[in-house]
Amino acid sequence: MNATTITAAAALVALTAGAAHAQTLVFARGLPDANLNNAANANRSNVAWGYGQSGSPFTTGDDFTLGATGDATNTVWRVDTIRMWIIAGAAGDSGFDLSQRYNDAQLYVKNGAAATTLAQSGNFIAGSNNTDNADISISAGQYAGGQDYQTTTGPLAQVWQIDFTNLNLIVNPGDAVEFYAFGEAIDPASGVWFNLASNAALSGTTQDGADDLYRFLQVDNFANTGAVDSNGNGWDKSSDLNVQVFATAVPAPGAAAVLGLAGLLAVRRRR
């Protein structure tokens, strides 16, 4: 390969890398900003779902489906970031950090017809809210108006935003993508990883793809999975997990390869 060809190849790589950083919010089912906590009484919109870890560990999740990109050249999505929220620790407890409760943070994904896989994980660094995986970004968060999460029994809990980034998931429009966040508890008997959710009709914010169901997954047996309507199953109304998805439209993998080869051939012809 001569210098001219190498330059063309480098340019193609640069364009692909640039597209990966042009991510935008393409699926919005974020935290609610209305009817929060027990003050809303029967209209409460926010809830959190988790399962105990003694014996076989389970976690909660949901799914999303992206529509057409609207670009005849860039026909599929590259999902870079899946953002979720959890609760852990008493609100106002400045001495609490996530490493006190969990060994790690994990994201499981089922992309269309593909098998469920561990898409990302990181071990919590002692004394912090960070993991040893720089692609997992965790920060303290709150609901609108600076509100914390109120458990159904009354106490307030801290809200944490978790961004699983640099996922590079190639997603076909119309394919359902299942996602499950999970953290292995230091004390399986009492530690529970709670993912935040809300009732779409009462949330007051955009709730893309809400179908009044959330999902569960047995993390040591991917065959044990399914959907749950929380109305009458732990709550008095239905709910979906809160999630935001950031992506960019890119060429289908085969098209990208052909484009790259065509570019290199064109360079050779111009010699």
Summary of the structure (lengths in Angstrom):
residues: 271
radius of gyration: 21.0
end to end distance: 12.5
largest distance: 74.7
contacts: 859
relative contact order: 0.28
helix: 19%
strand: 41%
